[in-house]
């Protein structure tokens, strides 16, 4: 009797925070994992699985890259994670943001329909499609009013997924992801800025942390937990769009308190608030309602906010030492 062939997965953005956690989970699950990377991409996040995955070099701006990767990997599941991730940058180059997110995603979905129509596709969306919501929490039926070019681009892809799913009967799902973090988060994000500052101050390398609005609220989850949700979406027989979030909001002040608690310091001694960094108040807190994902997939986050921030602080301490 021939052994059952391993399921095959293709991940765009495999070398990023999300893609690397997803790759590790799929490899551990017995998948043959393929990923698309640019020739200049750092593979540091893939150290633990580099010898167990297959990488395809290219650029998603080139439709040929997508088609070659699909042809060579013949995936059962496709996870489209590649996209710019730092939202403020979208104001610097709106056209480039739209091209990187919308055009690349449209090319990918068109190639899937032609080459691998039976594949199950999960596209990483964003809570930025809601913009500045007027009610909280937000779920799959919350009106979309994006407030950034990034949000506009993500909404276009989110709607395209739904249109192609209905028109061509494809297994396409859009995951509406709220903020998710890890030790692999780049330093320019506020979570990493805070945890790294707490670590540096505790080691005597820095004196203060400068922030703007401590009252701003976000729904922060662990990236690894969110990737479990994406896998469950691909595994569900009925495709659809789901919010993946913790359902709990924490303020930037909570983030600071958790980070400094991890190094045994009083943040008030080292924190300076710069009013020039303060953003306009949001009408309602951007907090996701994961009820549908919990009922449909049995999914929920397993890592607490405090444990997540503590892990990030410990990683920063180790790196700075």
C-alpha positions as CSV (number, residue, x, y, z in Angstrom):
1,X,0.0,0.0,0.0
2,X,1.4,3.4,-1.0
3,X,1.7,5.9,1.9
4,X,-0.7,8.8,1.8
5,X,1.0,11.8,0.2
6,X,1.6,14.8,2.5
7,X,-0.6,17.8,1.9
8,X,1.1,20.6,0.2
9,X,1.0,24.3,1.2
10,X,2.2,27.4,-0.5
11,X,2.8,30.5,1.7
12,X,3.5,34.0,0.3
13,X,5.4,36.1,2.8
14,X,6.8,33.0,4.4
15,X,9.8,34.7,5.8
16,X,7.9,37.3,7.7
17,X,6.5,37.1,11.3
18,X,3.3,35.4,10.3
19,X,4.6,33.3,7.5
20,X,7.4,31.8,9.6
21,X,5.1,30.8,12.4
22,X,2.6,29.3,9.9
23,X,5.4,27.4,8.2
24,X,6.6,25.9,11.5
25,X,3.0,24.8,12.3
26,X,2.4,23.2,8.9
27,X,5.8,21.4,8.9
28,X,5.0,20.0,12.4
29,X,1.7,18.9,11.0
30,X,3.4,16.8,8.3
31,X,2.8,19.2,5.4
32,X,5.2,19.7,2.4
33,X,5.6,23.5,2.7
34,X,6.6,25.8,-0.1
35,X,7.1,29.6,0.2
36,X,7.8,32.6,-2.1
37,X,10.6,34.9,-1.1
38,X,12.4,37.8,-2.8
39,X,16.1,37.1,-3.5
40,X,17.1,39.8,-0.9
41,X,14.7,38.6,1.8
42,X,16.2,37.7,5.2
43,X,15.5,34.1,6.2
44,X,16.3,34.6,9.9
45,X,12.8,33.8,10.9
46,X,13.0,30.5,9.1
47,X,16.1,29.1,10.8
48,X,14.2,26.4,12.6
49,X,12.6,25.0,9.4
50,X,14.8,26.1,6.6
51,X,16.0,22.6,5.8
52,X,12.4,21.3,5.7
53,X,10.7,23.7,3.4
54,X,11.1,24.6,-0.3
55,X,11.6,28.2,-1.3
56,X,10.8,29.8,-4.6
57,X,12.6,33.1,-5.4
58,X,10.8,35.8,-7.2
59,X,8.6,38.9,-6.8
60,X,4.8,38.9,-6.4
61,X,4.7,42.0,-8.6
62,X,5.7,39.6,-11.5
63,X,2.7,37.3,-12.3
64,X,5.2,34.8,-13.7
65,X,6.6,34.3,-10.1
66,X,3.2,33.3,-8.9
67,X,2.5,30.9,-11.8
68,X,5.8,29.2,-11.5
69,X,5.4,28.7,-7.7
70,X,1.9,27.3,-8.2
71,X,3.1,25.0,-10.9
72,X,6.1,23.7,-9.0
73,X,4.3,23.3,-5.6
74,X,0.9,22.0,-6.7
75,X,-0.6,23.2,-3.4
76,X,-3.6,21.9,-1.6
77,X,-3.7,25.0,0.5
78,X,-2.5,28.5,-0.2
79,X,-1.9,31.2,2.4
80,X,-1.5,34.7,1.0
81,X,0.3,36.7,3.6
82,X,2.7,38.8,1.6
83,X,2.0,42.5,1.8
84,X,3.4,45.7,3.3
85,X,2.6,45.6,7.1
86,X,3.5,49.1,8.5
87,X,0.3,51.0,7.9
88,X,1.7,54.6,8.2
89,X,4.0,53.9,5.2
90,X,1.0,53.6,2.9
91,X,0.6,57.4,3.1
92,X,4.1,57.9,1.6
93,X,3.3,55.8,-1.6
94,X,-0.5,55.2,-2.0
95,X,-0.1,53.9,-5.6
96,X,2.7,51.5,-4.6
97,X,0.6,50.2,-1.7
98,X,-2.3,49.5,-4.0
99,X,-0.1,47.8,-6.5
100,X,1.7,45.7,-3.9
101,X,-1.5,44.6,-2.2
102,X,-4.4,44.7,-4.7
103,X,-2.6,43.9,-8.0
104,X,-0.5,41.1,-6.6
105,X,-3.5,39.6,-4.9
106,X,-5.6,39.8,-8.0
107,X,-2.9,38.1,-10.0
108,X,-2.6,35.3,-7.4
109,X,-6.3,34.6,-7.3
110,X,-6.5,34.6,-11.1
111,X,-3.6,32.1,-11.3
112,X,-5.3,29.9,-8.7
113,X,-8.5,29.8,-10.7
114,X,-6.6,28.7,-13.8
115,X,-3.9,26.4,-12.4
116,X,-5.1,25.1,-9.0
117,X,-8.8,25.7,-8.7
118,X,-9.3,23.0,-6.1
119,X,-6.8,24.6,-3.7
120,X,-8.1,26.1,-0.5
121,X,-6.9,29.7,-0.2
122,X,-6.8,31.9,2.8
123,X,-5.9,35.6,2.3
124,X,-4.7,37.6,5.3
125,X,-6.9,40.7,5.6
126,X,-6.8,43.5,8.1
127,X,-8.9,45.2,10.7
128,X,-7.8,48.4,8.8
129,X,-10.8,47.8,6.5
130,X,-13.0,49.2,9.3
131,X,-11.0,52.4,9.6
132,X,-12.1,54.4,12.6
133,X,-15.2,52.3,13.7
134,X,-18.1,54.0,15.4
135,X,-19.0,50.9,17.5
136,X,-17.0,48.3,19.3
137,X,-16.3,45.4,19.0
138,X,-16.2,44.9,15.2
139,X,-17.3,41.7,13.5
140,X,-17.8,40.4,10.0
141,X,-20.9,42.6,9.5
142,X,-19.3,45.9,10.7
143,X,-19.5,48.6,7.9
144,X,-16.1,49.2,6.2
145,X,-14.8,52.8,6.1
146,X,-11.0,52.5,5.7
147,X,-9.1,55.5,6.8
148,X,-5.7,54.8,5.2
149,X,-4.5,53.8,1.7
150,X,-3.5,50.5,3.3
151,X,-7.0,50.0,4.5
152,X,-8.4,50.8,1.1
153,X,-6.2,48.2,-0.5
154,X,-7.0,45.5,2.0
155,X,-10.7,46.2,1.6
156,X,-10.4,45.8,-2.2
157,X,-8.8,42.4,-1.8
158,X,-11.3,41.4,0.9
159,X,-14.2,42.2,-1.5
160,X,-12.5,40.5,-4.4
161,X,-12.1,37.3,-2.5
162,X,-15.8,37.3,-1.8
163,X,-16.7,38.1,-5.4
164,X,-14.5,35.3,-6.9
165,X,-15.6,32.8,-4.3
166,X,-19.3,33.3,-5.2
167,X,-18.8,33.7,-9.0
168,X,-16.5,30.8,-9.5
169,X,-17.3,28.5,-6.6
170,X,-13.7,28.6,-5.3
171,X,-12.6,27.8,-1.7
172,X,-11.4,31.4,-0.9
173,X,-11.5,32.9,2.6
174,X,-10.5,36.3,3.9
175,X,-9.2,36.4,7.5
176,X,-9.8,39.8,9.0
177,X,-6.8,40.0,11.3
178,X,-6.5,42.3,14.3
179,X,-3.2,43.3,15.8
180,X,-0.9,40.3,16.5
181,X,2.6,40.3,17.8
182,X,5.6,38.2,18.6
183,X,9.3,38.2,19.3
184,X,9.7,38.4,15.5
185,X,7.9,41.7,15.2
186,X,10.1,44.4,13.7
187,X,11.3,47.2,16.0
188,X,9.3,50.1,14.5
189,X,6.0,48.7,15.7
190,X,4.8,50.1,19.0
191,X,4.8,46.8,20.8
192,X,8.4,46.1,20.0
193,X,9.4,49.7,20.6
194,X,8.0,49.4,24.2
195,X,9.3,46.0,25.0
196,X,12.8,46.8,23.7
197,X,12.9,50.1,25.6
198,X,11.9,48.3,28.8
199,X,14.7,45.8,28.3
200,X,17.3,48.5,27.3
201,X,16.4,50.7,30.3
202,X,16.7,47.7,32.7
203,X,20.2,47.0,31.4
204,X,21.2,50.7,31.7
205,X,21.5,51.1,27.9
206,X,18.7,53.8,27.7
207,X,17.1,56.3,30.0
208,X,13.6,56.8,28.9
209,X,10.7,55.7,26.6
210,X,8.9,58.4,24.7
211,X,5.3,57.8,23.5
212,X,2.2,59.7,22.5
213,X,-1.3,58.6,23.5
214,X,-1.2,56.1,26.3
215,X,-5.0,55.7,26.1
216,X,-5.1,54.4,22.5
217,X,-6.5,50.9,22.6
218,X,-5.7,47.9,20.4
219,X,-6.7,44.2,20.3
220,X,-3.3,42.4,20.6
221,X,-3.0,38.7,20.1
222,X,0.0,36.3,19.7
223,X,0.9,35.8,16.0
224,X,1.2,32.0,16.5
225,X,-2.4,31.9,17.8
226,X,-3.7,33.8,14.7
227,X,-1.9,31.4,12.4
228,X,-3.7,28.5,14.0
229,X,-6.9,30.3,13.0
230,X,-5.8,30.6,9.4
231,X,-5.1,26.9,9.3
232,X,-8.5,26.1,10.6
233,X,-10.1,28.4,8.0
234,X,-8.3,26.4,5.2
235,X,-9.4,23.2,6.8
236,X,-13.0,24.1,7.1
237,X,-15.2,22.7,4.3
238,X,-17.2,25.9,3.9
239,X,-15.0,29.0,2.9
240,X,-15.9,32.3,4.3
241,X,-14.7,35.5,6.0
242,X,-13.9,35.6,9.7
243,X,-12.5,38.0,12.2
244,X,-9.5,36.6,14.1
245,X,-8.9,38.6,17.3
246,X,-8.7,38.1,21.0
247,X,-11.8,40.1,21.7
248,X,-10.1,42.1,24.4
249,X,-8.7,45.6,24.1
250,X,-5.7,46.9,25.9
251,X,-4.3,50.4,26.0
252,X,-0.8,51.5,25.2
253,X,-0.6,52.3,28.9
254,X,-1.4,48.6,29.6
255,X,1.3,47.6,27.2
256,X,3.9,49.8,29.0
257,X,2.8,48.5,32.4
258,X,3.1,44.9,31.2
259,X,6.5,45.4,29.6
260,X,8.1,47.2,32.6
261,X,6.6,44.7,35.0
262,X,8.7,42.1,33.1
263,X,11.9,43.9,34.2
264,X,10.7,44.9,37.6
265,X,10.7,48.7,36.9
266,X,8.2,51.5,37.5
267,X,7.4,52.9,34.1
268,X,6.4,56.3,35.5
269,X,10.1,56.9,36.3
270,X,11.2,56.3,32.7
271,X,8.2,57.3,30.6
272,X,7.8,60.6,28.8
273,X,4.7,61.6,26.9
274,X,5.2,63.8,23.9
275,X,2.0,65.5,22.9
276,X,3.3,65.9,19.4
277,X,3.0,62.2,18.9
278,X,-0.6,62.0,20.0
279,X,-3.2,61.0,17.4
280,X,-6.8,62.1,17.2
281,X,-9.1,60.1,19.5
282,X,-10.9,57.2,17.8
283,X,-14.7,57.1,18.0
284,X,-14.6,53.5,19.2
285,X,-11.9,51.0,20.2
286,X,-10.7,48.8,17.4
287,X,-11.4,45.5,19.1
288,X,-12.4,42.4,17.2
289,X,-15.4,40.1,17.9
290,X,-14.2,36.5,17.3
291,X,-17.5,34.9,18.1
292,X,-18.1,33.5,14.6
293,X,-14.6,32.0,14.4
294,X,-15.1,30.4,17.8
295,X,-18.5,28.9,16.8
296,X,-17.4,27.9,13.4
297,X,-13.9,26.7,13.9
298,X,-13.6,26.2,17.7
299,X,-10.8,28.7,17.6
300,X,-9.7,31.2,20.2
301,X,-6.4,32.7,21.4
302,X,-4.5,30.7,24.0
303,X,-1.7,33.2,24.9
304,X,-2.6,36.0,27.3
305,X,-1.7,39.6,26.6
306,X,0.6,39.6,29.7
307,X,2.4,36.4,28.6
308,X,2.8,37.7,25.1
309,X,4.4,40.9,26.2
310,X,6.5,39.1,28.8
311,X,7.9,36.8,26.1
312,X,8.8,39.8,23.9
313,X,10.6,41.5,26.8
314,X,12.6,38.4,27.6
315,X,13.6,38.1,24.0
316,X,14.8,41.7,23.9
317,X,16.7,41.2,27.1
318,X,18.5,38.2,25.6
319,X,19.3,40.1,22.4
320,X,20.6,43.2,24.1
321,X,22.8,41.3,26.5
